[in-house]
Amino acid sequence: MKAEIHPEYGPVIFHDLASGEKFLTRSTVTTAEKTEQWEDGNTYPVIDVEISAASHPFYTGKQRILDSAGRVERFNARFKGFGGKK
């Protein structure tokens, strides 16, 4: 590996805006705009994210059920008579 080309890893607080949950991890992403004091008493940069494992439906198991019943019937009713064999 080449020296001095890799970004520095550092502790960062990720704040999930959808669920309000915060977690401390290491990342190459950093910001000086927003900082917060963590439970250990140290101050870390905060990165706001729209969605994370704390709020994503795949990880939470709270998926929205789509109305799949009736879709074929609505399609057939809408295009009834088009493209039939002659």
N, C-alpha and C positions, 0 to 999 in steps of 0.2 A: 504494500500500500504506500502511496505517496504521502509524504509528510506535509502537514499544514494545508491540505485541501479539503478536509472533511469538516463539516460544521460541528460545533460544540453541543453536546447534550447537556441539558440543565433541567432542574426541577421547574415545572409549570403547573398551575392550577387550570384545569379545563372546567368551564361553567356551562352546563347544558341549559340553554334558555327555555327549552320546551318543558323540562321537568323540574328545573331549579337545582338539580343535583350538581355537586362539585366534587372533583377528584384530583388528587395530586399524582403526577406522573412525570417521567422525563421525556423531553422532546427537544428537537432542534428549533422549533418555533418559539419565538420569544417576542415580547413587547415591553416597552418601557412606559406605555400610556397608562396602563391600569395594573395596579398591584394590590395584593390583599395579604393579610396576616393569616397564616394557617394555624391549625390546632397545636402544632409544635412550637409556636411562638415566632417562627421565621416568616419573613415577607417574601412572596413569590409573585412573578408576573401572572396575570389572569388572561386567558384566551376564551372568548365567548364563542360557543358553537351552537348551531341551530338544532342539531340532533346528534345523539350519541347512543351508546348501548343502553343507557338508562331510559331513553324515551323512544327508541326505534321499535316499531311493532314486531319486527322479526325476533328481537331479543326479549321483549317483554311478554310476548304471547298474546297481546291484546290487539290482534289484527282486526281490521274492519272487514266485515263479511259483505262481499258484493252480491248484488242480486243477479245470480247467474241463471236462475230459473226464470223462464219467460223471455230471455233474450232471443232465442231461436224463433219463438213464436212471434215476437214483435218484428223480427227481421222478415220472416215469411209473410206476415200480414202487410208489411210495408211494400215489399217487392213482389207481391202476388201478381202473376200474369206476365212478368218480365222473363225473357230468356227461356221460355218453354219450348219444347220440341215442336216442330212444324211438320 
